[in-house]
């Protein structure tokens, strides 16, 4: 038997969670990545990804549609150039490394610093690539 008080507490929690979610100033876009890539040392498969920016905490979350790959980074650097949303990749020996994320006029710091250091040792320049996001 469920008490009315328990139902009220559960209902209040659901309302509070909904209010918190809608009040966090999240903006979301979708991008299709046609190749496997490495982000934060993890292998992410080709597919559809959501890119959500939280303007309150200055973070951006990249999450696969399947939920198998998801990460959050700080996005507090002014971006040069156009107001756009894009994932930038470096190609290192045939592996795509997520280098940075631009969301509007803000961008992340370089995300593949470790790989960039390896490139410097090998005296090779990365082959940059950009994927634009749909709104």
C-alpha positions as CSV (number, residue, x, y, z in Angstrom):
1,X,0.0,0.0,0.0
2,X,1.4,3.4,-1.0
3,X,0.9,6.4,1.2
4,X,-0.4,9.7,-0.2
5,X,2.7,11.4,1.3
6,X,5.0,9.1,-0.7
7,X,3.1,10.0,-3.9
8,X,3.4,13.7,-3.1
9,X,7.2,13.4,-2.5
10,X,7.7,11.5,-5.8
11,X,5.6,14.0,-7.7
12,X,7.5,16.9,-6.2
13,X,10.8,15.3,-7.1
14,X,9.6,14.9,-10.7
15,X,8.4,18.5,-10.9
16,X,11.7,19.8,-9.4
17,X,13.8,17.7,-11.8
18,X,11.8,19.0,-14.7
19,X,12.2,22.6,-13.5
20,X,15.9,22.1,-13.0
21,X,16.3,20.6,-16.5
22,X,14.4,23.3,-18.3
23,X,16.0,26.1,-16.3
24,X,19.7,25.3,-17.0
25,X,20.0,27.3,-20.2
26,X,20.9,24.3,-22.4
27,X,21.0,24.6,-26.1
28,X,21.4,21.5,-28.2
29,X,22.5,20.6,-31.8
30,X,23.1,17.4,-33.7
31,X,26.1,16.3,-35.7
32,X,26.7,13.2,-37.8
33,X,30.3,12.0,-37.6
34,X,31.1,9.7,-40.5
35,X,34.2,8.0,-38.9
36,X,35.4,6.6,-35.6
37,X,37.3,9.1,-33.5
38,X,39.2,9.4,-30.3
39,X,38.1,11.9,-27.6
40,X,39.6,12.1,-24.2
41,X,41.4,8.8,-24.7
42,X,38.2,7.0,-25.6
43,X,37.2,5.5,-29.0
44,X,33.9,6.8,-30.2
45,X,32.2,5.2,-33.1
46,X,30.8,6.9,-36.2
47,X,27.2,8.0,-35.8
48,X,24.9,10.7,-34.7
49,X,25.9,12.9,-31.7
50,X,24.2,15.6,-29.7
51,X,26.1,18.6,-28.7
52,X,24.6,20.5,-25.8
53,X,25.9,23.8,-24.4
54,X,25.1,24.9,-20.9
55,X,25.6,28.7,-20.8
56,X,25.3,28.8,-17.0
57,X,28.3,26.5,-16.3
58,X,30.1,27.2,-19.6
59,X,30.3,23.6,-20.5
60,X,29.6,21.6,-23.7
61,X,28.5,17.9,-23.7
62,X,29.1,15.6,-26.6
63,X,26.9,12.4,-26.4
64,X,26.3,9.6,-28.9
65,X,22.7,8.8,-29.8
66,X,23.3,5.3,-28.5
67,X,24.7,6.6,-25.2
68,X,28.0,4.6,-25.7
69,X,30.1,7.7,-25.7
70,X,29.6,10.9,-23.8
71,X,31.9,13.6,-22.4
72,X,31.7,17.1,-21.0
73,X,34.3,19.9,-21.4
74,X,34.7,23.6,-20.4
75,X,33.8,25.9,-23.3
76,X,35.0,29.3,-22.2
77,X,37.4,30.5,-24.9
78,X,36.3,33.1,-27.5
79,X,36.3,31.6,-31.0
80,X,37.8,33.4,-33.9
81,X,35.8,33.5,-37.2
82,X,32.2,32.7,-37.9
83,X,29.5,32.1,-35.4
84,X,29.1,28.4,-35.9
85,X,28.9,25.0,-34.3
86,X,31.7,22.6,-35.3
87,X,33.8,19.6,-34.2
88,X,37.4,19.9,-35.3
89,X,39.6,16.8,-35.8
90,X,43.2,16.1,-36.3
91,X,44.3,13.1,-38.4
92,X,47.2,11.3,-36.7
93,X,48.4,8.2,-38.5
94,X,44.9,7.5,-39.8
95,X,43.2,8.1,-36.5
96,X,40.8,11.0,-36.0
97,X,41.4,12.9,-32.8
98,X,38.8,15.4,-31.5
99,X,40.9,18.6,-31.4
100,X,38.2,21.2,-30.3
101,X,34.5,22.0,-30.2
102,X,33.1,25.4,-31.3
103,X,29.6,26.3,-30.2
104,X,28.5,29.7,-31.5
105,X,31.2,32.2,-30.6
106,X,32.9,30.0,-27.9
107,X,35.3,27.2,-28.2
108,X,37.0,24.6,-26.0
109,X,40.8,24.6,-25.3
110,X,42.7,22.1,-27.5
111,X,41.3,18.7,-26.5
112,X,44.1,16.5,-28.0
113,X,47.1,18.0,-26.3
114,X,48.7,14.6,-25.7
115,X,48.4,13.7,-29.4
116,X,49.7,17.1,-30.4
117,X,52.8,16.5,-28.3
118,X,53.3,13.2,-30.1
119,X,52.9,15.0,-33.4
120,X,55.6,17.5,-32.4
121,X,58.0,14.7,-31.6
122,X,57.4,13.1,-35.0
123,X,57.7,16.5,-36.7
124,X,54.4,16.0,-38.5
125,X,51.6,18.6,-38.9
126,X,48.0,17.5,-38.2
127,X,45.6,17.4,-41.1
128,X,42.7,19.4,-39.7
129,X,39.1,18.6,-40.5
130,X,35.8,20.4,-39.6
131,X,32.3,19.0,-39.2
132,X,29.5,21.5,-39.1
133,X,26.4,20.8,-37.0
134,X,22.8,21.1,-38.1
135,X,20.5,23.1,-35.9
